[in-house]
Every structure is written in structure tokens, then in C-alpha cells.
Amino acid sequence: MPLWIPVTILAAFMQNLRFLLQRHLKVTSLSTAGATWARFLYSAPLVALIVLAVSGATGQGLPAPNARFWGFVLSGGLAQIVATMCVVALFARRNFPVGITLAKTEVILTALLGLVVLGDAVSTPVVVAIGFGFAGVVLLSDPPKGDVTLPWRARLFNVASGYGLASGLLFSISAVGYRGASLALEEGSVFLRASFTLGAATAVQALVLGAWLYWRERDEIGRVLASWRVSGLVGLTSMLGSLGWFTAFTLQSAAYVKALGQVELLFTFLFSVFWLKERSSAKELGGAGLIVLSLLLIVWGAL
């Protein structure tokens, strides 16, 4: 089995944990920007230590970044900041499931951007898999029982939908940007190039968003530091998940990686069934089945 497949599954699992922790921060103590910054602030030093440890243990020098590398890192890093803020802002919205569904358009958009920017083509089975996966996401976003079902216009044209679409587009830009940055490095092993790219991106994100908080929400900086117990876990899960994503992006097309990354939704579904003991509707079971079919097609198309 290609290495990028298990690495992507691990990354999706860690991302699922990180979003749960960020949701806790958002609804209990921090603003949208604060909960987003916590991720970058606490993961940046961990990534830097890993880069130095890998370089020292393997005897490899640090890669030499060029202008192309920094262009991809800056575009990907800044897009990810705003995309993460959009997702965190969704947590407080009534139409959260609809927004998350539209956020998952990132898989389709990543395939298109990857083809245009990097020339990464996808096979026919993966195109079909992306379609099945999106259909599964739509079914899994079935509103909770007891909620009033809104007309389709009200469900699509609202603030949550705007956040969802924006995050999908921006996450696709960040995925393609990170793959482009890693490929722009001419030296180093796959893991060193991936971790170095992650370190550069995370450092930029921590500095940029920290400066924005200092300017607009100065008191939030203290709250992020005071929440170090949970925020530290956000940073740890973010670092582990991002290392997986960046390694996978270095090994495989961003479209393949993001498509397989939809396994995160399956983790969320299984968590609600086996841990929270929630009963699932026929639509949700059908959605989970479509996502499983999508994942099998992606693996088949990649082999």
C-alpha cells in the first residue's frame, strides 16, 4: 500500500480531534480568531523541534527555500488562516451542518486547482469517487431530529453557507499551495521537506494572526495563553495532523489526498454512534455508505 494512504487517514483522524477541541475553545472561552490562533501558536514550536530533530538525526542539511517556495507557503498559509476562521465561526451558527457540507466542496475545488496550478490530473475512478463522497457528505448533514427543516433557499443562502463555501475554496488553495511549496524544495527526504514546509507555514501563520490579534483583539492573547491546557492539545493534534497532510501532499496529488481525507467524516459519524450513542437516520447510514464506497474507489484509483 502506498505510504500516503495510511498517512492521510491518520491526518484526518487527528484533524477530527483538533476540530472537537477548537469547538470547545470557541464555545467556552475564546473568539473565532483566538481559537484559530491557538492552533498555530502551540504547534509552531513543536514543528520546529521536529524539523531540527530530523535534520540532526539523518545528517541532512535544512532545505534551501526559494522564491517559488515562499510564494506557495504564503498563499497557502494565509488561505488556511481565513479558512480555519470560517470553520470555527460556523460552530456558532444554526445552519452548521449545511455550512460544513458546503465546506467539503474543497475536494472538488482542490482537484480543479491542482490541475490548473500544478498540472496534477486525477484518474476516472477518483473523479467518480469525489462525486460519491460529496453525495455522502450531503446525506450526513441531515438536520438533527426535532429541528425545523428550512426551505432550500433559506438553507443555502445564509451566513453559514457563505462561511462553508469560503472555507472550501480557501482550504483548496492551501492544499495546492502546500503541495507546490514542498515540491519546490530541491533537497531533503520526503519527511524533511514536508516538515520544513509545515514549519515555515505555521511560523508565518502564528506571526500574522498574532499581529492581527494584537491590533484588533489584544485581550484575546491573554485568554489564549491562559487556556494552555486545552490550547496545547489543539497545538499537538494540529501538529500531528498537519505533518500527515504535508507528508501526503509531498507524496501524492492534493486532490487524491483531500478525497481520501473525507474519511474524517466517517470518523465523526462513528464517534456519534458508538461514543455518544446517537441513533442514525436512514439518510445518515446511506451517506456513510457512500463515503466508504468513495474511499474504496480512491484507493483503487491510486493503486
Secondary structure, 3 states (H helix, E strand, C coil): CCCHHHHHHHHHHHHHHHHHHHHHHHHHCCCHHHHHHHHHHHHHHHHHHHHHHHHHHHCCCCCCCCHHHHHHHHHHHHHHHHHHHHHHHHCCCCCHHHHHHHHCCHHHHHHHHHHHHHCCCCCHHHHHHHHHHHHHHHHHCCCCCCCCCCCHHHHHCCHHHHHHHHHHHHHHHHHHHHHHHHHHCCCCCHHHHHHHHHHHHHHHHHHHHHHHHHHHCHHHHHHHHHCHHHHHHHHHHHHHHHHHHHHHHHHCCHHHHHHHCCHHHHHHHHHHHHCCCCCCCHHHHHHHHHHHHHHHHHHHHHC
